[in-house]
Amino acid sequence: MLVLLPPSEGKAASGRGAPLKLESLSLPGLNEAREAVLTELVDLCCGDEDKAREVLGLSEGLRAEVAKNAGLRTAGARPAGEIYTGVLYDALDLASLDTAAKRRAGRQLLVFSGLWGAVRITDRIPSYRCSMGVKLPGLGALGAHWRAPMAAVLPEAAGDGLVLDLRSSAYAAAWKPKGELAGRTATVRVLHAPTRKVVSHFNKATKGRIVRSLLTSGAAPEGPEELVTVLRDLGFVVEAEAPGRGGKPWTLDVLVDDVH
């Protein structure tokens, strides 16, 4: 099973250890594209600060993020699972997992990123600010920049098992499973049970709890249909929509009563 996650907008501070080693990151087939984004982002943030804030979509209050990006090559790195914070990652609570669940998380979780493309939670990266929606002056829209490298690398990373896609729309645009792989991919919507409306904040927390439950249970569903059974056994209320022909992902609706 491969679980695709969005990053968090806010991130923990960089570590005090050794700086980034691009060649040490998982999915080395993405390194050329990573280097291109890293180089332009650092150059941008070492120049005109106001221009950098405009390109990155940062408010005046987030001015310090520009300086953070300018120092990416020398900042200390720490595991990506410690860098990403926010509602989903709070609910996932990687630090409190037992040893076996942490090992599964290292194998199964892949976090998408405007800067790195995608990293495993064990990959050591510095804290940064660069969303997939950014359009760099030289490279252009990052979603488009990542499509070809992702298409070349991700199918092999997915292997022949289930893909659980929990990404937000901006990150999902960077790579879409196709053909047979799409048929064993499941996406998740979190709906308010009484109204069947999509929830926002609680959506992230629910997805974090889903991943945590799968990791701690040791469940290894081989496809979307088996995933539905596993999630129901874990206490989630799930409605499944199997795709028709044409190699499309399954859609799983997880129903919740609390939307706060």
ABEGO torsion letter per residue (X at the ends): XBBBBBBBABBBBBBABBBBBAAABBGAAAAAAAAAAAAAAAAAAABBAAAAAAAAGBBAAAAAAAAAAAAAAABBBBBAAAABBEAAAAAAGAAABBAAAAAAAAAABBBBBAAAGBBBAABBBBBBBBBAABBBAAAEBAAAAAAAAAAAAAAAAAEABBBBBABBAAAAAABBBBEAAAAABBBBBBBBAAAGBBBBAAAAAAAAAAAAAAAAAGBBBABAAAAAAAAAAAGBBBBBBBBBBGGBBBBBBBBBABAX
